[in-house]
């Protein structure tokens, strides 16, 4: 995973979304967000890149959930999905999460389905 990725703890995510930590955990269970335990400290964290500015503050990337589901259905585990989303992809010319942030859902899903 990209070392320059800014990682947020669940309390940080909750604060940025304006919700309780229990709601963040629900969003993870619902696959609207994805979090992993970082090797450095074992704390459950997620990349800040999974959040975007919305009409009433920050929110999860709306197309993230569907992409996570496509990859999970293809057999990828959480760590693999995280690596795929954050790693530069030659076909997309950027990391899939960056492509999702810029509205390229169809391209990301096409690459995800073709790769796995």
Z-matrix of the N, CA and C atoms (Angstrom, degrees):
N
C 1 1.448
C 2 1.524 1 109.57
N 3 1.273 2 114.72 1 150.53
C 4 1.453 3 120.04 2 -177.25
C 5 1.525 4 110.56 3 -61.39
N 6 1.324 5 115.62 4 128.47
C 7 1.464 6 119.55 5 -178.10
C 8 1.526 7 111.88 6 -70.69
N 9 1.346 8 117.46 7 -22.88
C 10 1.465 9 120.44 8 -178.94
C 11 1.529 10 112.95 9 -81.61
N 12 1.315 11 116.98 10 -0.76
C 13 1.456 12 121.32 11 178.85
C 14 1.519 13 110.38 12 -63.57
N 15 1.319 14 116.90 13 131.40
C 16 1.458 15 121.15 14 175.25
C 17 1.525 16 107.81 15 -85.53
N 18 1.323 17 116.53 16 121.38
C 19 1.451 18 122.36 17 -177.32
C 20 1.518 19 110.10 18 -101.99
N 21 1.328 20 115.71 19 141.42
C 22 1.462 21 122.61 20 179.89
C 23 1.526 22 109.76 21 -119.90
N 24 1.328 23 116.62 22 138.71
C 25 1.455 24 120.58 23 172.00
C 26 1.529 25 107.94 24 -76.38
N 27 1.315 26 117.06 25 166.12
C 28 1.461 27 119.57 26 -179.60
C 29 1.533 28 112.15 27 -62.16
N 30 1.354 29 119.45 28 -39.19
C 31 1.467 30 117.80 29 174.60
C 32 1.535 31 112.72 30 -61.68
N 33 1.340 32 116.73 31 -35.47
C 34 1.477 33 120.11 32 176.56
C 35 1.525 34 110.86 33 -64.35
N 36 1.340 35 115.92 34 -43.36
C 37 1.468 36 120.76 35 178.88
C 38 1.527 37 109.58 36 -62.16
N 39 1.330 38 116.07 37 -45.59
C 40 1.463 39 120.87 38 179.67
C 41 1.521 40 110.98 39 -57.42
N 42 1.317 41 116.31 40 -44.29
C 43 1.464 42 120.33 41 179.85
C 44 1.520 43 110.91 42 -62.90
N 45 1.328 44 116.71 43 -44.05
C 46 1.465 45 120.03 44 -178.30
C 47 1.527 46 112.37 45 -67.87
N 48 1.340 47 116.38 46 -31.95
C 49 1.466 48 120.05 47 179.22
C 50 1.526 49 112.36 48 -86.94
N 51 1.333 50 116.13 49 -15.15
C 52 1.457 51 120.20 50 -178.58
C 53 1.520 52 112.64 51 74.32
N 54 1.345 53 116.25 52 34.57
C 55 1.458 54 121.94 53 -179.76
C 56 1.529 55 109.27 54 -131.28
N 57 1.322 56 116.46 55 172.78
C 58 1.463 57 121.61 56 176.36
C 59 1.529 58 109.87 57 -78.06
N 60 1.323 59 116.35 58 156.98
C 61 1.462 60 121.24 59 177.97
C 62 1.532 61 110.54 60 -59.44
N 63 1.320 62 116.94 61 -34.38
C 64 1.469 63 119.38 62 178.41
C 65 1.531 64 111.04 63 -61.91
N 66 1.316 65 117.46 64 -34.39
C 67 1.475 66 120.97 65 176.72
C 68 1.527 67 110.58 66 -68.11
N 69 1.329 68 117.25 67 -38.14
C 70 1.466 69 120.38 68 176.98
C 71 1.519 70 109.61 69 -61.71
N 72 1.319 71 117.07 70 -42.75
C 73 1.472 72 121.17 71 177.69
C 74 1.539 73 110.29 72 -61.62
N 75 1.324 74 117.94 73 -38.43
C 76 1.467 75 121.75 74 175.83
C 77 1.523 76 110.41 75 -62.82
N 78 1.329 77 116.89 76 -43.70
C 79 1.465 78 121.05 77 179.53
C 80 1.525 79 110.62 78 -61.34
N 81 1.322 80 116.75 79 -35.71
C 82 1.468 81 120.72 80 177.11
C 83 1.528 82 109.56 81 -68.84
N 84 1.317 83 117.70 82 -45.37
C 85 1.474 84 121.25 83 177.88
C 86 1.530 85 111.14 84 -60.58
N 87 1.326 86 116.40 85 -36.97
C 88 1.472 87 121.58 86 179.84
C 89 1.528 88 112.38 87 -79.36
N 90 1.327 89 116.71 88 -1.73
C 91 1.470 90 124.34 89 -179.43
C 92 1.525 91 113.43 90 66.83
N 93 1.327 92 116.58 91 20.68
C 94 1.454 93 119.17 92 173.71
C 95 1.521 94 110.11 93 -79.37
N 96 1.320 95 115.68 94 -23.22
C 97 1.461 96 123.40 95 174.08
C 98 1.521 97 107.88 96 -132.81
N 99 1.318 98 116.11 97 164.97
C 100 1.454 99 122.15 98 -179.96
C 101 1.520 100 107.65 99 -136.44
N 102 1.311 101 116.43 100 133.44
C 103 1.463 102 120.97 101 179.48
C 104 1.524 103 109.28 102 -136.48
N 105 1.317 104 116.03 103 151.21
C 106 1.463 105 122.71 104 178.22
C 107 1.527 106 109.22 105 -134.20
N 108 1.322 107 115.13 106 158.75
C 109 1.463 108 119.97 107 173.36
C 110 1.518 109 107.09 108 -84.64
N 111 1.317 110 115.70 109 120.25
C 112 1.466 111 120.91 110 -178.82
C 113 1.526 112 110.32 111 -75.29
N 114 1.319 113 116.88 112 139.30
C 115 1.463 114 122.23 113 -179.63
C 116 1.521 115 112.24 114 -61.21
N 117 1.334 116 115.98 115 -33.38
C 118 1.460 117 120.23 116 -175.45
C 119 1.521 118 112.63 117 -60.03
N 120 1.342 119 116.55 118 -40.57
C 121 1.465 120 118.70 119 -174.28
C 122 1.528 121 113.95 120 -138.23
N 123 1.316 122 118.52 121 -2.39
C 124 1.457 123 121.80 122 178.45
C 125 1.517 124 114.85 123 72.23
N 126 1.336 125 116.96 124 9.29
C 127 1.462 126 121.50 125 -178.68
C 128 1.523 127 109.28 126 -87.95
N 129 1.327 128 116.28 127 137.72
C 130 1.458 129 121.78 128 177.43
C 131 1.532 130 108.63 129 -68.30
N 132 1.335 131 115.89 130 122.98
C 133 1.460 132 121.00 131 -175.94
C 134 1.522 133 110.35 132 -142.83
N 135 1.324 134 115.13 133 163.33
C 136 1.462 135 121.30 134 174.75
C 137 1.531 136 109.33 135 -138.68
N 138 1.321 137 116.67 136 155.62
C 139 1.459 138 119.85 137 178.84
C 140 1.529 139 111.61 138 -69.67
N 141 1.310 140 116.16 139 140.21
C 142 1.465 141 121.43 140 175.88
C 143 1.525 142 110.43 141 -62.10
N 144 1.332 143 117.37 142 -24.55
C 145 1.464 144 121.65 143 -179.21
C 146 1.528 145 112.79 144 -64.22
N 147 1.336 146 118.19 145 -14.16
C 148 1.461 147 120.82 146 178.07
C 149 1.521 148 112.09 147 -77.35
N 150 1.333 149 116.39 148 -7.36
C 151 1.465 150 121.19 149 180.00
C 152 1.521 151 109.64 150 -109.48
N 153 1.327 152 115.93 151 143.31
C 154 1.467 153 121.62 152 175.95
C 155 1.525 154 108.66 153 -131.93
N 156 1.314 155 115.27 154 162.03
C 157 1.460 156 119.76 155 175.92
C 158 1.523 157 108.98 156 -74.26
N 159 1.326 158 115.36 157 128.72
C 160 1.457 159 121.52 158 177.22
C 161 1.514 160 110.22 159 -113.99
N 162 1.308 161 116.26 160 -173.97
C 163 1.459 162 121.09 161 -178.46
C 164 1.525 163 112.79 162 -63.35
N 165 1.322 164 116.73 163 -34.47
C 166 1.468 165 119.49 164 -178.60
C 167 1.522 166 111.73 165 -120.47
N 168 1.332 167 116.75 166 40.66
C 169 1.461 168 121.77 167 179.87
C 170 1.518 169 110.89 168 111.71
N 171 1.311 170 115.51 169 -166.22
C 172 1.453 171 119.49 170 -178.19
C 173 1.524 172 111.17 171 -74.87
N 174 1.325 173 114.63 172 151.49
C 175 1.459 174 122.59 173 179.59
C 176 1.526 175 108.74 174 -149.85
N 177 1.321 176 117.01 175 165.52
C 178 1.461 177 120.84 176 174.91
C 179 1.523 178 109.20 177 -70.43
N 180 1.319 179 116.96 178 149.40
C 181 1.467 180 120.54 179 174.22
C 182 1.536 181 106.90 180 -57.19
N 183 1.322 182 118.70 181 121.79
C 184 1.465 183 120.59 182 -175.55
C 185 1.532 184 114.58 183 -57.94
N 186 1.323 185 117.87 184 -32.04
C 187 1.467 186 121.62 185 -176.53
C 188 1.527 187 113.17 186 -90.83
N 189 1.325 188 117.12 187 1.00
C 190 1.461 189 120.41 188 -178.85
C 191 1.524 190 111.45 189 -65.52
N 192 1.325 191 117.30 190 -44.54
C 193 1.466 192 121.78 191 -176.77
C 194 1.532 193 111.79 192 -55.79
N 195 1.311 194 117.42 193 -49.69
C 196 1.459 195 120.60 194 -179.08
C 197 1.516 196 112.72 195 -62.22
N 198 1.319 197 116.02 196 -37.01
C 199 1.463 198 120.32 197 178.99
C 200 1.522 199 110.38 198 -68.57
N 201 1.328 200 117.15 199 -41.79
C 202 1.466 201 121.11 200 176.93
C 203 1.527 202 109.28 201 -59.87
N 204 1.320 203 117.27 202 -43.03
C 205 1.468 204 121.15 203 -179.37
C 206 1.522 205 111.22 204 -64.25
N 207 1.335 206 118.03 205 -43.10
C 208 1.468 207 121.54 206 177.90
C 209 1.523 208 110.15 207 -57.81
N 210 1.319 209 117.06 208 -46.42
C 211 1.461 210 121.09 209 -178.27
C 212 1.527 211 111.99 210 -69.28
N 213 1.325 212 117.16 211 -40.09
C 214 1.467 213 120.42 212 178.07
C 215 1.527 214 110.56 213 -65.17
N 216 1.328 215 116.34 214 -40.97
C 217 1.466 216 120.08 215 178.48
C 218 1.527 217 111.85 216 -64.50
N 219 1.320 218 116.16 217 -25.03
C 220 1.462 219 121.09 218 177.69
C 221 1.531 220 111.27 219 -81.39
N 222 1.347 221 116.34 220 -3.26
C 223 1.458 222 119.53 221 176.14
C 224 1.511 223 115.95 222 102.50
N 225 1.327 224 117.28 223 4.81
C 226 1.466 225 119.21 224 179.96
C 227 1.522 226 110.43 225 -78.60
N 228 1.331 227 115.46 226 142.34
C 229 1.461 228 119.51 227 174.64
C 230 1.533 229 109.07 228 -87.14
N 231 1.319 230 116.44 229 174.87
C 232 1.469 231 121.61 230 -175.54
C 233 1.524 232 111.39 231 -57.91
N 234 1.336 233 117.56 232 -44.12
C 235 1.468 234 119.65 233 180.00
C 236 1.524 235 111.70 234 -63.69
N 237 1.333 236 116.80 235 -40.23
C 238 1.457 237 120.90 236 178.18
C 239 1.516 238 112.28 237 -65.21
N 240 1.331 239 115.81 238 -42.04
C 241 1.467 240 120.02 239 177.58
C 242 1.525 241 110.15 240 -61.86
N 243 1.327 242 116.39 241 -44.23
C 244 1.463 243 120.20 242 179.79
C 245 1.530 244 110.57 243 -60.87
N 246 1.338 245 116.40 244 -46.98
C 247 1.471 246 119.84 245 179.20
C 248 1.529 247 110.59 246 -59.09
N 249 1.345 248 116.69 247 -44.95
C 250 1.460 249 120.74 248 -177.43
C 251 1.521 250 110.60 249 -63.11
N 252 1.325 251 117.06 250 -44.55
C 253 1.463 252 120.36 251 -178.41
C 254 1.525 253 112.62 252 -64.10
N 255 1.335 254 117.25 253 -33.23
C 256 1.469 255 120.90 254 -173.53
C 257 1.523 256 114.24 255 -96.33
N 258 1.329 257 117.63 256 -13.19
C 259 1.469 258 120.82 257 -176.62
C 260 1.522 259 111.09 258 -88.22
N 261 1.309 260 115.33 259 143.51
C 262 1.468 261 121.54 260 176.53
C 263 1.530 262 108.83 261 -57.67
N 264 1.317 263 116.84 262 133.46
C 265 1.456 264 122.38 263 -179.61
C 266 1.523 265 108.23 264 -115.73
N 267 1.338 266 116.46 265 121.70
C 268 1.463 267 120.82 266 -176.67
C 269 1.528 268 112.37 267 -59.90
N 270 1.315 269 117.16 268 -40.63
C 271 1.463 270 120.24 269 -177.51
C 272 1.532 271 111.79 270 -67.11
N 273 1.333 272 116.27 271 -36.30
C 274 1.465 273 120.43 272 179.54
C 275 1.532 274 111.87 273 -85.25
N 276 1.322 275 116.74 274 -23.94
C 277 1.459 276 120.63 275 -177.18
C 278 1.524 277 112.77 276 78.53
N 279 1.319 278 116.54 277 9.88
C 280 1.461 279 122.99 278 179.28
C 281 1.519 280 108.02 279 -165.95
N 282 1.302 281 116.72 280 173.26
C 283 1.461 282 120.27 281 175.64
C 284 1.527 283 109.01 282 -68.46
N 285 1.333 284 117.91 283 141.48
C 286 1.462 285 119.64 284 179.77
C 287 1.528 286 113.86 285 -53.24
N 288 1.326 287 118.73 286 -37.59
C 289 1.467 288 119.70 287 179.19
C 290 1.526 289 110.74 288 -62.34
N 291 1.324 290 117.11 289 -36.88
C 292 1.465 291 120.15 290 178.10
C 293 1.526 292 110.64 291 -68.17
N 294 1.332 293 115.99 292 -37.65
C 295 1.468 294 119.98 293 177.26
C 296 1.528 295 110.38 294 -65.10
N 297 1.336 296 117.27 295 -40.86
C 298 1.465 297 120.00 296 177.01
C 299 1.522 298 110.82 297 -62.97
N 300 1.322 299 116.54 298 -41.17
C 301 1.470 300 120.99 299 -179.96
C 302 1.528 301 111.23 300 -61.79
N 303 1.334 302 116.78 301 -29.78
C 304 1.462 303 119.48 302 -178.71
C 305 1.535 304 112.70 303 -98.02
N 306 1.340 305 116.37 304 14.41
C 307 1.463 306 119.74 305 172.73
C 308 1.514 307 116.68 306 85.73
N 309 1.321 308 118.50 307 18.84
C 310 1.467 309 121.29 308 -177.62
C 311 1.528 310 111.99 309 -98.45
N 312 1.315 311 116.41 310 47.10
C 313 1.462 312 122.06 311 -176.80
C 314 1.525 313 112.05 312 -55.11
N 315 1.314 314 118.39 313 -48.95
C 316 1.465 315 121.58 314 -175.86
C 317 1.526 316 111.40 315 -60.47
N 318 1.321 317 116.77 316 -42.84
C 319 1.470 318 120.32 317 179.31
C 320 1.521 319 111.33 318 -64.12
N 321 1.332 320 116.10 319 -43.24
C 322 1.470 321 120.49 320 -179.61
C 323 1.522 322 109.96 321 -63.47
N 324 1.314 323 117.58 322 -45.88
C 325 1.468 324 120.39 323 -178.34
C 326 1.527 325 111.24 324 -66.35
N 327 1.337 326 116.84 325 -37.46
C 328 1.469 327 120.20 326 177.64
C 329 1.519 328 110.32 327 -61.82
N 330 1.328 329 117.22 328 -46.60
C 331 1.461 330 121.48 329 179.23
C 332 1.525 331 110.34 330 -64.63
N 333 1.321 332 117.52 331 -40.40
C 334 1.467 333 121.14 332 -179.87
C 335 1.522 334 110.79 333 -63.52
N 336 1.319 335 116.94 334 -43.66
C 337 1.470 336 120.27 335 -178.91
C 338 1.518 337 111.43 336 -69.79
N 339 1.312 338 117.91 337 -34.98
C 340 1.461 339 121.22 338 -179.13
C 341 1.526 340 111.67 339 -74.62
N 342 1.310 341 116.63 340 -31.03
C 343 1.460 342 120.29 341 -175.04
C 344 1.523 343 112.56 342 -80.22
N 345 1.337 344 117.10 343 -23.99
C 346 1.463 345 118.44 344 -173.28
C 347 1.482 346 111.91 345 -130.64
